[in-house]
Every structure is written in structure tokens, then in C-alpha cells.
């Protein structure tokens, strides 16, 4: 409770929440606020924003409601960002724990694999994976996680290596617990905090990679994405640049909010350490 | 000199297993893709069933997966990255034709982000916690949250569409038959916007690292000693900044892979015919061999950049020898 209060007392966390909470609420309420197909044609095409109260952000090339698309797009961005980060953290934590606790051979092999994944640009990897497997929500999530797990794996491994020598681990061994049990029951939970500290950066980069993939036409074709909206707007960039600019602002707000939450958490951790 | 050679040898040796894993991964991805190289070749050139069987046999595609992997590796060892379906040319030739433009784009963007990021980082880190520091820190975070392709679009709306200062797209004016300095200027004006879009986003990162590293050094004993001896603020800032520069050099290596990924999207925004644009073409044409060739080449590129950065680092900081286990 105190650590949550410490987190909420930072200006960064407050600013981040003030930006992210409305986005989350809008994304969750999208089916209520904008029932029906957001891809339906509702008005004259290329209506500029702030002209008609029924269509506050105007319409796109085909006369579809920009605000409805934006809110539905928030669902995809946040969902993909969170799901990809969660998968990356899980993969990374498990691989890092095995590398740190599984002996020298496992460590050597897993760390070489981690290095190989870090050698290939994460975005290229995601691009190749999605274009080979096909663009669905799940394949996009997995493709992003594929490039994001090495950092948490390295942090988890380093942490496990230092925890491994602690007394309570030796005690668990003496009691006769099996190595797997020790690794995942005793060590992993204690190694998690520094791994979780990476989550804001991973969520933010996942949102950005998803946007870039859909901008290049590799998003799930059945979902509205902000990246896809920017790409759509590009065709009329000269006459209606707002179509590309509006979803981009939404992206900046979402990513900035996630970064701010991360900074707030880092500050809260620091202040805890200085009080201790 | 000998130290540098040892470092190079050790790094090259370490790169072998890493590259082997990348190759194996690429092969796996190639296997996952529907259709094989012959299907693709026939689709682009045409041919009948007997020709398909003959081609499969001569390319070794009728063998087991293990045998095909062996063939794949031995071809790679001879510098043969396979056959590009959409270009009907060897993959390596196509990549090498595009690579220099991407290197120019990435190199300029890296120089811009490094120089500007260091400068702003010094300004912010000169007095950590000051108003100037807070404004710069907040601004850099907002910049870092921007998708580079979107920033590119915004820049092109303002500077290419409205103000007409720069060309909207391309690498150089087509069929202008410009040579020498006028051609260089032509390329520079084409690359100005993509380089700015790519460079500004990553500038924020260098700035933040520089600022954080300076804020840390301000707390060190030698800085207190300088203050105690009555050194002026400006002179102390110089000492702090010099000591804070080293972490930024390592960032250069880490950023190489990220920057390459970013240039893929930026090149597609500005229609720069480089490696990134090629990647998008490979995806659009379902040209899997080309796509995987690009991944292999970029992995080699990232390893090479990191080696250069390590050498630079060892040269800048003599405390770190080739024997140091973590470089």
C-alpha cells in the first residue's frame, strides 16, 4: 500500500495516469459509445474536424467516423501492447531463470540464443514473422514478443545468479525440494521486481511496433488500428492531413503515458531506497 | 594495437555461434512459409510439371529438411543467399545495391541524434533539476514517444507539401544526370526530412542517457573536489560532461539494430529505395528468400557495428582491456 502511495505521489505517475486512464476507459467502452460498425459510412467524405457536433473529429476518405475509429483503434493498440509485453516478460523470466539456475551448459546455450535474437532488429524480426505467418492479432502479439524477450531474460538471469547463493535457497535444497521447484517457487518470485521494472519500456515499444506494422499494412485486417488509420490518411495527405495527424497524436499520448508511469515507478523505487 | 587485435579475434569467435543461431532461425522461418523457392521461381518465370520436378531435384528441394539445411548453409558459406523471386536476381546482389543508401540514411541520422542529443544532454545535465533541465527532459520524452514514421509524415506535410523546401520523396532526382557536388546536394535535400525524422526520435534517447549519466557524476567525489578548489561552473561542467560521454558510445552499438528497424518504416514513408523499402517490397511480394536474406545481412551489420563500437570504447577508455569479461 505504501509503495502504491509513493508511486501515486510522483508527478510522473499522476500525469501518466491522467493520460492513460481516459484511453483505457474509452477503449473498454468502445462498443457502448460507438455501437455498430466503426467502418460504416456515416456522412460526407473528408469532413474536417470540429465542423459537425455529431462527427467531432470529422470523417475519412470514405465518410467514416474518425472518432469511432480512433476509439476502436485504442482497443487494438492497448491490447497488443499489454499482451505482447506480458508474453515477452513471461518468456524472458522463464528463460532467464533456467539460464541462471540450470547449470553452465543451459546458461551458455540460452545466452547465445538471447544474443542472436538481439542481433536481429526487433522490428525486422516482427515484420518477417508476421509476413510469413500471416497478420492476425495473435501473430502480431507473438511477433512483437519475439523481439522483446531478450532484455527481461538478461535481467532475470543476472538476478537469479545473485539469488542462487542466498541462504534460503540453500535451506530449500537441504529440505529436499526439487531444483525446478526451487527455481520457480523460491527464486523466480524474488527475481521478478527488476524484470518488471522493464515493463513500461516494453509496453511502449510494443505499441510503437504494432503501429509501424499496421502502418506498413501488416496489422490484423479485421481490426482498426491507429497505424492503419495513419496509412489510410496518407493517401490524402495533401488535402486532409488531419486524417494522419489525429491517430498519431493518440499514439504519442498512449506511449508517453506509459513512459511516464515507468518514470514514476522508478522514482518511487529510488525514494524508497533513500528512506530505507 | 595488440590489445585491439585480441579484442577483434575474441569478438569474431563469439559471433560464430550467434550467427549460426540466426541462420538456423531463418531456415526455420523459411520452412514455415507456404511454398518453396521453386514454386516462387515458376510463378515468376512460368514452366510445366516436369520442369518443376527437375528444378526441385537440381536445387535439392526434394530432400529431407536436414539435408536441405545442410545445402542452405553451404550455399551461405559461398555467399549465395538464394534467389529473389520478385527481382529474379540473386538476393545478395539486390541487397548490396540498396544497402549503401540505407547506410547513408542511418549514418546521418545517427550522427544527428548523437551530436544533438549530447549537446542537449549537457545543457540539461549542467544543472540537474533546473527549469531548463525539466523542460528539456519533458520535451525529449514526448519526442521519444513519437512513432518516427508519423513524425516523418508531419515533417513532410509542413516542409515538403506546404513550404516546399524539400522534395517529398525519393533518394535523388530521377534522370537528372547530376554529378559531383550538385548530385551530393540533391541527395542531401532528399534525405534531409527522413534523416531528421529518424534522428530526432533517437536523439531523445542519447539526451536522456547523457543527462542521467551527468547527474550521477555530479555526485562523485572528484566533482566536489573541483568545487572545493573554486573551479568555475563552466569548467566543472566540462569535466563532468567528458566523463559522462562514455556510456553514450556503448549506446551507439545498442542503437544500431533499433535504428535499422526504424529506417525500414522511414524509407517507406519517403520512398527512399534502400534496404528498408526493399524489406517492404519483399513482404508485399511474399518474397521470403529476399526477406530472410535481409535479416541475415542486418544481423551481420549489427555484429560489425558492435565490434567497431567496442574498439572505439577500448580506445577511449584504456581501463577496459580486451581481457575484461564484459564489454
Interface residues (C-beta under 8 A of the other chain):
Chain A: X112 X113 X115 X116 X118 X119 X120 X121 X122 X123 X124 X125 X127 X128 X129 X131 X132 X133 X204 X208 X211 X212 X215 X216 X217 X218 X227 X230 X234 X237 X238 X241 X244 X245 X248 X251 X252 X255 X256 X259 X260 X263
Chain B: X17 X18 X19 X21 X22 X25 X29 X32 X33 X141 X142 X144 X145 X146 X147 X149 X150 X153 X154 X156 X157 X161 X257 X258 X260 X261 X262 X264 X265 X268 X279 X280 X282 X283 X284 X286 X288 X291 X292 X294 X295 X298 X299 X302 X303
